[in-house]
Amino acid sequence: MVQVRELMKMIRLSDTKKNRRKIIRWMQKRGILRRTVKCVKCNRRMHLVTCHVKDGLWWVCKHHRSSPQSVRNGSIFTKSHIPLIKWLEFMHRFAQGLQLKQLAMITDGIAASSRTLTRMAKVLRKVCIAAVKRLRKRGMRIGGRHRFVVIDQSKFAHKRKYHRGRCGNTWRRERQWVFGMLEVEGKSRRPILRLVRDRTRKTLIGKIRHHIRPRTSILTDEWRAYKGQLAKYGYDQYSVCHKKNFVDHENGAHTQHIERAWQNYKLEVWRHRGNRTLESLKLHLKMIEWHHWLGVRHYNGVLGRLFHDVKKQVK
Ligand SMILES: [Zn+2]
């Protein structure tokens, strides 16, 4: 369990040998660094001793002093040379907002270059993606009786490698449909965002039935694939042309309100999209799912969830 206040105390420590050790012990306690390590040669527990390399501590086997191990081994920080205190600061920023302001972070001395920052973000995103994959495996379902789900399709452009004979590879802009299902309940949002091959009835209804519980009130656009179809499967369907009928009696929230939520949401996707590839689009959709399903729902907030997921990666 980690709290922001506690983390901030660590981040504010000056970079001395003593503090580096303190930070390592703190990270071990939170489970994001290994707590125990066994010697590969004799399988006995290794000991944490001070050393002169960057982290200030390493694992040593009292029987084989010749092969010490880094405190980072088995964690997500293994391949990085960034001081652990900087990693903590970066994790804090990462949890604050998915959109990372690189310039500010360079000015604040978290890392010297945007390349390093990009690499660091990639490491943390990988952690989040792994968590989303576990979530998807468990099954993501939304809605139910008295619950509202807005569904919509958006087109996203991305670049795709395009083979053209001997001329080698060039990049071509491609369009990709994203099918979104968004549960809105008070201030809580639970989005499910999926790439779809086409927008046929079979594809879309398939996704709806897979992810949305029966008896849900579903607000749809006018797309003909599901127009008037959803009642068959036990849903209450409202389309935007019947706006006035669609009122959330529980909270008194009106369609416009819900629609705005969805719009903001799409904007969020667009903002992250940039001029990227299909892979990057998939990644951002997953990151948005991570944020709403796991991040903001954690009892210790987004940061708490991030620590939880980083901990899961410790081998
Ligand atoms: Zn040994």
Boltz pocket constraint, residues with backbone or C-beta under 6 A from the ligand:
constraints:
  - pocket:
      binder: B
      contacts: [[A, 39], [A, 40], [A, 41], [A, 42], [A, 43], [A, 44], [A, 61], [A, 62], [A, 63], [A, 64]]
      max_distance: 6.0
